[in-house]
Amino acid sequence: MTKNLVRDWMTPNPITIVPKTTLPDAHKLMRDSKIRRLPVVERERLVGIVTLGDVREAEPSNATTLSIYELNYLLSKLTVDSIMTRDPLTIAPDATIRQAARLMLEHKIGGLPVTEQGHLVGIITESDIFRVLAQEPESVPLEALTK
């Protein structure tokens, strides 16, 4: 697996948002695009990342005493720059998949923006790592593992 490079397995040119994107817009984009993280870019530079978990955590609880109209108004004013992880951990496209997996495991994160000279060029996620593993030749037959 050490010969597999991030550039060969990452999603190139990922969907991005700007810091002033509203929470509802970010949530809708994630839902419509079936993704769980959005790199936040400003002036062509990565400045943060927001995850579906961040968005859900920022949404109000059902126990609130505010009306639905008040909630919608407040949410429409909340932007991702107030909840995003600033200066996220990144990885280079020439790093190995093993290095990416180790970083994600050590930092307990599910994805890494891929940057080259400060510019976002892709994103690598745990799903991409699983794809690599699923294509690796098996040394033990699958049947032996399920008995």
C-alpha positions as CSV (number, residue, x, y, z in Angstrom):
1,M,0.0,0.0,0.0
2,T,3.0,2.4,0.4
3,K,3.2,2.8,-3.4
4,N,-0.2,4.2,-3.6
5,L,-0.1,8.0,-3.6
6,V,-2.8,10.4,-2.4
7,R,-3.0,12.0,-5.8
8,D,-4.2,8.7,-7.4
9,W,-7.0,8.2,-4.9
10,M,-8.2,11.7,-3.9
11,T,-11.2,13.5,-5.2
12,P,-9.7,16.3,-7.4
13,N,-11.2,19.8,-7.4
14,P,-13.6,19.2,-4.5
15,I,-16.7,21.2,-4.0
16,T,-15.8,24.2,-1.8
17,I,-17.5,27.1,0.0
18,V,-16.5,30.6,1.1
19,P,-16.4,31.6,4.8
20,K,-19.6,33.7,4.5
21,T,-21.7,30.8,3.2
22,T,-24.7,30.4,5.5
23,L,-25.2,27.3,7.5
24,P,-28.4,26.4,5.7
25,D,-26.7,26.8,2.3
26,A,-23.7,24.6,3.4
27,H,-26.1,22.0,4.8
28,K,-28.1,21.9,1.6
29,L,-25.0,21.6,-0.5
30,M,-23.7,18.7,1.5
31,R,-27.1,17.0,1.4
32,D,-27.6,17.6,-2.3
33,S,-24.0,16.5,-3.2
34,K,-24.0,13.6,-0.8
35,I,-20.8,14.7,0.9
36,R,-19.8,15.1,4.6
37,R,-17.1,17.8,4.5
38,L,-16.6,21.1,2.6
39,P,-13.2,22.8,2.3
40,V,-13.6,26.6,3.0
41,V,-11.6,28.7,0.5
42,E,-10.9,32.4,0.4
43,R,-9.0,34.1,-2.3
44,E,-8.0,30.7,-3.7
45,R,-6.5,29.6,-0.4
46,L,-7.8,27.0,2.0
47,V,-8.8,28.7,5.3
48,G,-10.9,26.0,6.9
49,I,-13.1,22.9,6.7
50,V,-16.6,22.3,7.8
51,T,-18.1,18.9,8.4
52,L,-21.7,17.7,8.4
53,G,-21.1,17.1,12.2
54,D,-20.2,20.7,12.6
55,V,-23.3,21.8,10.9
56,R,-25.6,19.5,12.8
57,E,-24.0,20.5,16.1
58,A,-24.6,24.2,15.3
59,E,-28.3,23.6,14.6
60,P,-30.7,24.3,17.4
61,S,-32.1,21.5,19.6
62,N,-35.8,20.5,19.5
63,A,-36.0,21.8,23.1
64,T,-35.7,25.4,22.1
65,T,-38.5,27.9,23.0
66,L,-38.0,29.9,19.8
67,S,-40.5,29.7,17.0
68,I,-39.7,28.1,13.7
69,Y,-39.6,31.6,12.1
70,E,-37.2,32.9,14.7
71,L,-35.0,29.8,14.2
72,N,-35.0,30.1,10.5
73,Y,-34.1,33.8,10.8
74,L,-31.2,33.1,13.2
75,L,-29.9,30.2,11.1
76,S,-30.0,32.3,7.9
77,K,-27.6,34.7,9.6
78,L,-25.1,32.1,10.8
79,T,-22.1,31.6,8.5
80,V,-19.6,28.8,8.3
81,D,-16.7,31.0,9.4
82,S,-18.1,30.8,12.9
83,I,-18.1,27.0,13.1
84,M,-15.4,25.8,10.7
85,T,-12.1,24.3,11.7
86,R,-9.5,27.0,10.8
87,D,-6.2,26.1,9.2
88,P,-7.1,22.4,9.0
89,L,-4.5,19.6,8.8
90,T,-3.6,19.0,5.1
91,I,-1.6,16.5,3.1
92,A,0.4,16.8,-0.1
93,P,-0.6,14.9,-3.2
94,D,2.7,13.0,-3.3
95,A,2.2,11.6,0.2
96,T,1.4,7.9,0.4
97,I,-2.0,6.6,1.3
98,R,-0.4,5.0,4.4
99,Q,0.7,8.5,5.5
100,A,-2.8,9.9,5.0
101,A,-4.3,7.0,6.9
102,R,-1.9,7.5,9.8
103,L,-2.6,11.2,10.0
104,M,-6.4,10.6,10.0
105,L,-6.1,7.9,12.6
106,E,-3.8,10.0,14.9
107,H,-6.0,13.1,14.7
108,K,-9.3,11.2,14.6
109,I,-10.5,12.9,11.5
110,G,-12.3,11.4,8.5
111,G,-10.7,13.4,5.7
112,L,-7.8,15.6,4.7
113,P,-7.7,18.5,2.2
114,V,-4.9,17.9,-0.3
115,T,-2.9,21.0,-1.0
116,E,0.0,21.9,-3.2
117,Q,1.8,25.2,-2.6
118,G,-1.0,26.4,-0.4
119,H,-3.7,25.7,-3.1
120,L,-6.4,23.1,-2.6
121,V,-6.1,20.4,-5.3
122,G,-8.3,17.7,-3.8
123,I,-9.6,15.9,-0.7
124,I,-8.9,12.4,0.5
125,T,-11.3,10.7,2.9
126,E,-11.7,7.5,4.8
127,S,-13.9,6.2,2.0
128,D,-11.0,6.7,-0.4
129,I,-8.7,4.7,1.9
130,F,-11.2,1.9,2.1
131,R,-11.3,1.8,-1.7
132,V,-7.5,1.4,-1.8
133,L,-7.7,-1.5,0.8
134,A,-10.6,-3.1,-1.1
135,Q,-8.4,-3.3,-4.2
136,E,-5.2,-4.6,-2.5
137,P,-4.5,-8.3,-3.2
138,E,-5.6,-10.4,-0.3
139,S,-3.2,-12.7,1.4
140,V,-5.9,-14.5,3.4
141,P,-9.1,-15.7,1.6
142,L,-12.2,-13.8,2.6
143,E,-13.9,-17.1,3.5
144,A,-11.3,-17.8,6.2
145,L,-12.1,-14.5,7.9
146,T,-15.9,-15.0,8.0
147,K,-15.9,-18.5,9.7
